[in-house]
Amino acid sequence: MNFIVGTSLSLAVVMALLISVPEASAYTPNITAGTDMTIGSTGANVVALQGLLSELGHLDIPINIPHGYFGTMTQAAVARYQMSQSVTPTAGYFGPVTKVAMHQHFASRNWLPLLGW
């Protein structure tokens, strides 16, 4: 029970982050169904990816660095996430294999409804 409450609470924090970031809309875009992301990608999908990676403990963007740009910190965080999910190669590219892994990961924890996916 505590895990479920903690998970719901953690995702509520991600949702609040996404709502408070100007580039993001009031929902979490389904990044597993969106375009691939890599160095140079920008926008709401990047903000969502960064928020989720932060919540999962793979990304820590300093307070003075804006969200919404896929740079080397986000690339390294995606690579860490890939490693944690046994996705190969762990290149930090958010493409089809990583999207499937993330969707399965979140589905197994019943997070998809919380994210609106």
C-alpha positions, 0 to 999 in steps of 0.5 A: 500500500505504501508503494502505491501511495508513494508512486501516486504521490511521486507522479503527482510531483512530476505532473505539477512540474510539467504544469509549472514549466511554461513550455509544457501543457497541462497534461503529460504528453505520451512521449512513448507515442511521440517523435524520437528525441536526441541531442538538439530536440526541444519542446513539451515532449522533452520537458515530459521526458526530463520530468519523468527521468528526474522522478525516476532518479536518472536526471538532476538538472541544476536549478538555473538550467531551463527544461525543454532542451535535450542536451548532454545531461538528458542524453546521459540520463536516457542512457542511465534509464536504458541501462536500468531497463536493459535496453541496448545500446545505451546511447541516450537516444530516445527512440522506438526500443526505449519507448517500448521499454518505458511504456512497459515499465510504466504499465507494469506499475499502473502509471499509464492512467496517472499520466493520461496515456 
